[in-house]
Amino acid sequence: MADEILTERDGHVGVIRLNRPKQLNALNLALMEQLACALEAFDADDDIRVMVLAGNERAFAAGADIKDMADASVVDQYKRNQFARWERIKRVRKPIVAAVSGFALGGGCELMMHCDVIVASETARIGQPEINIGVMPGAGGTQRLTRAMGKATAMDVILTGRFLTAQEALAGGLVSRVVPVEHYFEEAMKIARVIAEKPPLAVQMAKESVLKAHEMSLSQGLEYERKLFYMLFATQDQKEGMQAFIEKRKPEFKGC
């Protein structure tokens, strides 16, 4: 199997790059399997505290690989169970920072929305143009885009197939930051390094609690948040963090 992704380490940061440049990083089954495995491996590695997911300057990912599915039947799609890999990515507990430049379309937009912090270059073009090839988003686009930007924008983008600019995505709350194209990857790494200095268990629980905000009522979400807050008082990092604050020194978090 070809190296559809590339991985490296930078201190406590695990870096994953999509590696199908000729295909604008189109998401075929092999890439998605390797990506899910790489994310799970970093997630299980105590030395890695946060991950950065990137494509290249021209494309984060221009969508699913249409050649993978153009002639598929309903039975083929059911047996293929392609979205099982997306569920594995959804279950990753450590934060994922997306470094997005160029096209993030269809499955690429959906993959971007699976990440927790999204840094976009000024050249980013984001959308769900599946309507143009006779289908609709299938990896969460109709749900996550609507939750992020609201019904009106989601309907506009999904039904017309138009692309959002980086600034539109920022104004609508879809991405976290927009920076010049020459700085987008380093900005993502900078954010990842900041997160990596924080207490790992608190970071993971905070991510979990924020994600629950989309699925629970306010009262349920507040109760869930409170339980996780209390749980952190069983960690050594809580003791270290508060003692360091009192002593006016930098804390040394261990992840326990």
C-alpha positions as YAML, in Angstrom:
chain: A
units: angstrom
residues:
- id: 1
  name: MET
  ca: [0.00, 0.00, 0.00]
- id: 2
  name: ALA
  ca: [1.38, 3.41, -0.97]
- id: 3
  name: ASP
  ca: [2.13, 6.04, 1.66]
- id: 4
  name: GLU
  ca: [-1.12, 7.96, 1.34]
- id: 5
  name: ILE
  ca: [-0.13, 9.92, 4.44]
- id: 6
  name: LEU
  ca: [3.16, 11.01, 6.00]
- id: 7
  name: THR
  ca: [3.73, 11.23, 9.75]
- id: 8
  name: GLU
  ca: [6.35, 12.87, 11.92]
- id: 9
  name: ARG
  ca: [6.85, 14.03, 15.51]
- id: 10
  name: ASP
  ca: [7.67, 17.46, 16.86]
- id: 11
  name: GLY
  ca: [8.09, 17.13, 20.62]
- id: 12
  name: HIS
  ca: [4.65, 16.29, 21.99]
- id: 13
  name: VAL
  ca: [2.99, 17.08, 18.64]
- id: 14
  name: GLY
  ca: [2.16, 14.36, 16.13]
- id: 15
  name: VAL
  ca: [2.01, 15.63, 12.54]
- id: 16
  name: ILE
  ca: [0.04, 13.92, 9.78]
- id: 17
  name: ARG
  ca: [0.18, 15.12, 6.17]
- id: 18
  name: LEU
  ca: [-2.16, 13.88, 3.45]
- id: 19
  name: ASN
  ca: [0.06, 12.70, 0.61]
- id: 20
  name: ARG
  ca: [-1.79, 12.45, -2.71]
- id: 21
  name: PRO
  ca: [-0.67, 15.76, -4.26]
- id: 22
  name: LYS
  ca: [-1.46, 14.80, -7.85]
- id: 23
  name: GLN
  ca: [-5.04, 14.03, -6.83]
- id: 24
  name: LEU
  ca: [-5.32, 17.14, -4.63]
- id: 25
  name: ASN
  ca: [-5.35, 14.78, -1.65]
- id: 26
  name: ALA
  ca: [-8.64, 13.18, -2.69]
- id: 27
  name: LEU
  ca: [-9.80, 10.85, 0.07]
- id: 28
  name: ASN
  ca: [-9.75, 7.28, -1.17]
- id: 29
  name: LEU
  ca: [-10.32, 4.27, 1.06]
- id: 30
  name: ALA
  ca: [-6.61, 3.56, 1.48]
- id: 31
  name: LEU
  ca: [-5.90, 7.10, 2.64]
- id: 32
  name: MET
  ca: [-8.79, 7.08, 5.09]
- id: 33
  name: GLU
  ca: [-7.67, 3.75, 6.55]
- id: 34
  name: GLN
  ca: [-4.08, 4.95, 6.97]
- id: 35
  name: LEU
  ca: [-5.31, 8.24, 8.44]
- id: 36
  name: ALA
  ca: [-7.56, 6.54, 10.98]
- id: 37
  name: CYS
  ca: [-4.72, 4.22, 11.99]
- id: 38
  name: ALA
  ca: [-2.22, 7.08, 12.35]
- id: 39
  name: LEU
  ca: [-4.59, 9.16, 14.46]
- id: 40
  name: GLU
  ca: [-5.36, 6.17, 16.68]
- id: 41
  name: ALA
  ca: [-1.65, 5.44, 17.09]
- id: 42
  name: PHE
  ca: [-0.91, 9.01, 18.17]
- id: 43
  name: ASP
  ca: [-3.98, 8.96, 20.39]
- id: 44
  name: ALA
  ca: [-2.63, 5.89, 22.21]
- id: 45
  name: ASP
  ca: [0.91, 7.30, 22.53]
- id: 46
  name: ASP
  ca: [1.46, 8.95, 25.92]
- id: 47
  name: ASP
  ca: [4.27, 11.07, 24.48]
- id: 48
  name: ILE
  ca: [1.92, 12.74, 21.97]
- id: 49
  name: ARG
  ca: [-0.50, 15.30, 23.38]
- id: 50
  name: VAL
  ca: [-1.95, 16.96, 20.27]
- id: 51
  name: MET
  ca: [-2.00, 16.34, 16.53]
- id: 52
  name: VAL
  ca: [-1.73, 18.55, 13.44]
- id: 53
  name: LEU
  ca: [-3.45, 17.41, 10.25]
- id: 54
  name: ALA
  ca: [-2.41, 19.09, 7.00]
- id: 55
  name: GLY
  ca: [-2.51, 18.73, 3.26]
- id: 56
  name: ASN
  ca: [-0.38, 21.02, 1.15]
- id: 57
  name: GLU
  ca: [-0.57, 24.64, 0.01]
- id: 58
  name: ARG
  ca: [-2.75, 23.80, -2.99]
- id: 59
  name: ALA
  ca: [-5.23, 21.51, -1.25]
- id: 60
  name: PHE
  ca: [-6.09, 20.26, 2.20]
- id: 61
  name: ALA
  ca: [-8.31, 17.69, 0.49]
- id: 62
  name: ALA
  ca: [-10.41, 18.31, -2.60]
- id: 63
  name: GLY
  ca: [-13.03, 15.74, -1.66]
- id: 64
  name: ALA
  ca: [-13.63, 12.02, -1.84]
- id: 65
  name: ASP
  ca: [-11.99, 10.10, -4.67]
- id: 66
  name: ILE
  ca: [-14.92, 9.84, -7.09]
- id: 67
  name: LYS
  ca: [-13.24, 6.99, -8.98]
- id: 68
  name: ASP
  ca: [-13.66, 4.94, -5.80]
- id: 69
  name: MET
  ca: [-17.42, 5.13, -5.94]
- id: 70
  name: ALA
  ca: [-18.67, 6.25, -9.37]
- id: 71
  name: ASP
  ca: [-19.86, 2.77, -10.37]
- id: 72
  name: ALA
  ca: [-20.78, 1.52, -6.90]
- id: 73
  name: SER
  ca: [-24.20, 0.09, -6.12]
- id: 74
  name: VAL
  ca: [-26.12, 0.44, -2.88]
- id: 75
  name: VAL
  ca: [-24.91, -3.03, -1.93]
- id: 76
  name: ASP
  ca: [-21.30, -2.09, -2.73]
- id: 77
  name: GLN
  ca: [-21.56, 0.98, -0.53]
- id: 78
  name: TYR
  ca: [-23.15, -0.97, 2.30]
- id: 79
  name: LYS
  ca: [-20.44, -3.65, 2.22]
- id: 80
  name: ARG
  ca: [-17.67, -1.09, 1.91]
- id: 81
  name: ASN
  ca: [-18.83, 0.63, 5.10]
- id: 82
  name: GLN
  ca: [-16.59, 3.57, 4.29]
- id: 83
  name: PHE
  ca: [-17.91, 5.74, 7.09]
- id: 84
  name: ALA
  ca: [-16.61, 3.34, 9.74]
- id: 85
  name: ARG
  ca: [-13.24, 5.05, 9.33]
- id: 86
  name: TRP
  ca: [-14.84, 8.43, 9.96]
- id: 87
  name: GLU
  ca: [-16.34, 7.09, 13.18]
- id: 88
  name: ARG
  ca: [-12.85, 6.05, 14.28]
- id: 89
  name: ILE
  ca: [-11.59, 9.59, 13.65]
- id: 90
  name: LYS
  ca: [-14.52, 11.01, 15.59]
- id: 91
  name: ARG
  ca: [-13.51, 8.90, 18.62]
- id: 92
  name: VAL
  ca: [-9.97, 10.33, 18.82]
- id: 93
  name: ARG
  ca: [-9.68, 11.90, 22.27]
- id: 94
  name: LYS
  ca: [-6.68, 14.18, 21.83]
- id: 95
  name: PRO
  ca: [-7.09, 17.53, 20.06]
- id: 96
  name: ILE
  ca: [-6.55, 17.73, 16.31]
- id: 97
  name: VAL
  ca: [-5.46, 21.03, 14.77]
- id: 98
  name: ALA
  ca: [-6.20, 21.33, 11.05]
- id: 99
  name: ALA
  ca: [-3.84, 23.31, 8.81]
- id: 100
  name: VAL
  ca: [-5.99, 24.13, 5.79]
- id: 101
  name: SER
  ca: [-4.84, 25.75, 2.56]
- id: 102
  name: GLY
  ca: [-6.38, 25.69, -0.89]
- id: 103
  name: PHE
  ca: [-9.31, 23.36, -1.46]
- id: 104
  name: ALA
  ca: [-11.22, 21.79, 1.42]
- id: 105
  name: LEU
  ca: [-14.21, 20.43, -0.45]
- id: 106
  name: GLY
  ca: [-16.75, 17.68, 0.11]
- id: 107
  name: GLY
  ca: [-15.06, 15.02, 2.19]
- id: 108
  name: GLY
  ca: [-12.17, 17.43, 2.68]
- id: 109
  name: CYS
  ca: [-14.50, 19.94, 4.32]
- id: 110
  name: GLU
  ca: [-16.02, 17.15, 6.41]
- id: 111
  name: LEU
  ca: [-12.56, 15.97, 7.47]
- id: 112
  name: MET
  ca: [-11.65, 19.54, 8.39]
- id: 113
  name: MET
  ca: [-14.81, 19.77, 10.51]
- id: 114
  name: HIS
  ca: [-13.79, 16.62, 12.41]
- id: 115
  name: CYS
  ca: [-10.82, 18.62, 13.72]
- id: 116
  name: ASP
  ca: [-10.95, 20.74, 16.86]
- id: 117
  name: VAL
  ca: [-9.03, 23.90, 15.90]
- id: 118
  name: ILE
  ca: [-8.92, 24.97, 12.26]
- id: 119
  name: VAL
  ca: [-6.26, 27.31, 10.88]
- id: 120
  name: ALA
  ca: [-7.03, 28.42, 7.32]
- id: 121
  name: SER
  ca: [-4.78, 30.18, 4.87]
- id: 122
  name: GLU
  ca: [-6.18, 33.17, 3.01]
- id: 123
  name: THR
  ca: [-6.31, 30.96, -0.08]
- id: 124
  name: ALA
  ca: [-8.61, 28.36, 1.47]
- id: 125
  name: ARG
  ca: [-11.78, 27.54, -0.45]
- id: 126
  name: ILE
  ca: [-14.24, 25.51, 1.57]
- id: 127
  name: GLY
  ca: [-17.45, 23.84, 0.48]
- id: 128
  name: GLN
  ca: [-19.73, 20.84, 0.05]
- id: 129
  name: PRO
  ca: [-20.23, 20.61, -3.73]
- id: 130
  name: GLU
  ca: [-21.51, 17.02, -3.80]
- id: 131
  name: ILE
  ca: [-24.80, 18.28, -5.27]
- id: 132
  name: ASN
  ca: [-22.93, 18.87, -8.55]
- id: 133
  name: ILE
  ca: [-22.27, 15.14, -9.01]
- id: 134
  name: GLY
  ca: [-25.73, 13.88, -8.10]
- id: 135
  name: VAL
  ca: [-25.34, 13.18, -4.39]
- id: 136
  name: MET
  ca: [-25.14, 15.07, -1.10]
- id: 137
  name: PRO
  ca: [-22.70, 15.18, 1.84]
- id: 138
  name: GLY
  ca: [-22.44, 11.82, 3.59]
- id: 139
  name: ALA
  ca: [-19.69, 12.18, 6.22]
- id: 140
  name: GLY
  ca: [-21.41, 14.78, 8.35]
- id: 141
  name: GLY
  ca: [-21.47, 17.84, 6.11]
- id: 142
  name: THR
  ca: [-25.17, 18.61, 6.44]
- id: 143
  name: GLN
  ca: [-24.98, 18.30, 10.22]
- id: 144
  name: ARG
  ca: [-21.65, 19.88, 11.18]
- id: 145
  name: LEU
  ca: [-21.84, 22.76, 8.70]
- id: 146
  name: THR
  ca: [-25.36, 23.62, 9.91]
- id: 147
  name: ARG
  ca: [-24.26, 23.52, 13.55]
- id: 148
  name: ALA
  ca: [-21.21, 25.66, 12.81]
- id: 149
  name: MET
  ca: [-22.70, 28.31, 10.51]
- id: 150
  name: GLY
  ca: [-26.49, 28.02, 10.79]
- id: 151
  name: LYS
  ca: [-29.24, 26.82, 8.48]
- id: 152
  name: ALA
  ca: [-29.17, 29.73, 6.01]
- id: 153
  name: THR
  ca: [-25.47, 29.45, 5.15]
- id: 154
  name: ALA
  ca: [-25.52, 25.63, 5.17]
- id: 155
  name: MET
  ca: [-28.45, 25.56, 2.75]
- id: 156
  name: ASP
  ca: [-26.74, 28.09, 0.48]
- id: 157
  name: VAL
  ca: [-23.43, 26.21, 0.41]
- id: 158
  name: ILE
  ca: [-24.85, 22.68, 0.15]
- id: 159
  name: LEU
  ca: [-27.67, 23.33, -2.34]
- id: 160
  name: THR
  ca: [-25.71, 25.59, -4.71]
- id: 161
  name: GLY
  ca: [-22.32, 23.91, -4.34]
- id: 162
  name: ARG
  ca: [-20.57, 27.26, -3.96]
- id: 163
  name: PHE
  ca: [-17.26, 27.65, -2.14]
- id: 164
  name: LEU
  ca: [-16.76, 29.76, 0.96]
- id: 165
  name: THR
  ca: [-13.73, 32.00, 1.17]
- id: 166
  name: ALA
  ca: [-11.53, 31.77, 4.23]
- id: 167
  name: GLN
  ca: [-12.88, 35.08, 5.51]
- id: 168
  name: GLU
  ca: [-16.49, 33.93, 5.08]
- id: 169
  name: ALA
  ca: [-15.67, 30.76, 6.99]
- id: 170
  name: LEU
  ca: [-14.05, 32.79, 9.77]
- id: 171
  name: ALA
  ca: [-16.96, 35.23, 10.00]
- id: 172
  name: GLY
  ca: [-19.39, 32.31, 10.19]
- id: 173
  name: GLY
  ca: [-17.48, 30.50, 12.92]
- id: 174
  name: LEU
  ca: [-16.41, 27.56, 10.77]
- id: 175
  name: VAL
  ca: [-12.65, 28.12, 11.16]
- id: 176
  name: SER
  ca: [-10.64, 29.38, 14.11]
- id: 177
  name: ARG
  ca: [-8.06, 31.65, 12.45]
- id: 178
  name: VAL
  ca: [-7.12, 32.92, 8.98]
- id: 179
  name: VAL
  ca: [-3.48, 33.75, 8.22]
- id: 180
  name: PRO
  ca: [-1.36, 34.44, 5.11]
- id: 181
  name: VAL
  ca: [-0.70, 31.30, 3.10]
- id: 182
  name: GLU
  ca: [3.01, 31.31, 3.91]
- id: 183
  name: HIS
  ca: [2.22, 31.04, 7.63]
- id: 184
  name: TYR
  ca: [-0.75, 28.66, 7.81]
- id: 185
  name: PHE
  ca: [1.16, 25.50, 8.72]
- id: 186
  name: GLU
  ca: [3.45, 27.16, 11.24]
- id: 187
  name: GLU
  ca: [0.44, 28.86, 12.86]
- id: 188
  name: ALA
  ca: [-1.19, 25.44, 13.27]
- id: 189
  name: MET
  ca: [2.03, 24.09, 14.78]
- id: 190
  name: LYS
  ca: [2.26, 27.10, 17.09]
- id: 191
  name: ILE
  ca: [-1.25, 26.43, 18.40]
- id: 192
  name: ALA
  ca: [-0.48, 22.72, 18.78]
- id: 193
  name: ARG
  ca: [2.67, 23.46, 20.78]
- id: 194
  name: VAL
  ca: [0.70, 25.75, 23.11]
- id: 195
  name: ILE
  ca: [-1.93, 23.05, 23.67]
- id: 196
  name: ALA
  ca: [0.82, 20.45, 24.21]
- id: 197
  name: GLU
  ca: [2.07, 22.46, 27.20]
- id: 198
  name: LYS
  ca: [-1.31, 22.20, 28.93]
- id: 199
  name: PRO
  ca: [-2.38, 19.34, 31.24]
- id: 200
  name: PRO
  ca: [-3.25, 16.48, 28.84]
- id: 201
  name: LEU
  ca: [-6.19, 15.01, 30.74]
- id: 202
  name: ALA
  ca: [-7.79, 18.41, 31.25]
- id: 203
  name: VAL
  ca: [-7.33, 19.14, 27.54]
- id: 204
  name: GLN
  ca: [-8.97, 15.88, 26.52]
- id: 205
  name: MET
  ca: [-11.88, 16.32, 28.91]
- id: 206
  name: ALA
  ca: [-12.38, 19.91, 27.79]
- id: 207
  name: LYS
  ca: [-12.54, 18.73, 24.16]
- id: 208
  name: GLU
  ca: [-15.04, 16.05, 25.14]
- id: 209
  name: SER
  ca: [-17.23, 18.55, 26.95]
- id: 210
  name: VAL
  ca: [-17.23, 21.07, 24.10]
- id: 211
  name: LEU
  ca: [-18.24, 18.37, 21.61]
- id: 212
  name: LYS
  ca: [-21.12, 17.33, 23.85]
- id: 213
  name: ALA
  ca: [-22.53, 20.86, 23.54]
- id: 214
  name: HIS
  ca: [-23.80, 19.88, 20.07]
- id: 215
  name: GLU
  ca: [-25.58, 16.78, 21.36]
- id: 216
  name: MET
  ca: [-27.04, 17.74, 24.75]
- id: 217
  name: SER
  ca: [-29.47, 20.27, 26.13]
- id: 218
  name: LEU
  ca: [-27.94, 23.13, 28.12]
- id: 219
  name: SER
  ca: [-28.86, 21.57, 31.45]
- id: 220
  name: GLN
  ca: [-27.44, 18.17, 30.43]
- id: 221
  name: GLY
  ca: [-24.29, 19.81, 29.09]
- id: 222
  name: LEU
  ca: [-23.74, 21.77, 32.29]
- id: 223
  name: GLU
  ca: [-24.12, 18.62, 34.36]
- id: 224
  name: TYR
  ca: [-21.69, 16.76, 32.10]
- id: 225
  name: GLU
  ca: [-19.17, 19.60, 32.30]
- id: 226
  name: ARG
  ca: [-19.43, 19.72, 36.08]
- id: 227
  name: LYS
  ca: [-18.71, 15.99, 36.44]
- id: 228
  name: LEU
  ca: [-15.58, 16.26, 34.31]
- id: 229
  name: PHE
  ca: [-14.48, 19.32, 36.28]
- id: 230
  name: TYR
  ca: [-14.78, 17.37, 39.54]
- id: 231
  name: MET
  ca: [-12.94, 14.37, 38.06]
- id: 232
  name: LEU
  ca: [-9.88, 16.49, 37.32]
- id: 233
  name: PHE
  ca: [-9.37, 17.01, 41.03]
- id: 234
  name: ALA
  ca: [-8.22, 13.39, 41.14]
- id: 235
  name: THR
  ca: [-5.25, 14.18, 38.89]
- id: 236
  name: GLN
  ca: [-1.71, 15.11, 39.84]
- id: 237
  name: ASP
  ca: [-1.77, 17.78, 37.15]
- id: 238
  name: GLN
  ca: [-4.53, 19.64, 39.00]
- id: 239
  name: LYS
  ca: [-2.42, 19.70, 42.16]
- id: 240
  name: GLU
  ca: [0.66, 20.75, 40.20]
- id: 241
  name: GLY
  ca: [-1.17, 23.43, 38.22]
- id: 242
  name: MET
  ca: [-2.75, 25.10, 41.22]
- id: 243
  name: GLN
  ca: [0.40, 24.85, 43.36]
- id: 244
  name: ALA
  ca: [2.46, 26.35, 40.55]
- id: 245
  name: PHE
  ca: [-0.02, 29.21, 40.30]
- id: 246
  name: ILE
  ca: [0.27, 29.86, 44.04]
- id: 247
  name: GLU
  ca: [4.06, 29.68, 43.87]
- id: 248
  name: LYS
  ca: [4.17, 31.87, 40.74]
- id: 249
  name: ARG
  ca: [6.13, 29.36, 38.66]
- id: 250
  name: LYS
  ca: [5.54, 27.48, 35.42]
- id: 251
  name: PRO
  ca: [3.75, 24.16, 36.00]
- id: 252
  name: GLU
  ca: [5.20, 20.84, 34.83]
- id: 253
  name: PHE
  ca: [2.30, 18.72, 33.66]
- id: 254
  name: LYS
  ca: [2.78, 14.95, 33.46]
- id: 255
  name: GLY
  ca: [-0.56, 13.78, 32.09]
- id: 256
  name: CYS
  ca: [-1.60, 11.93, 35.22]
...
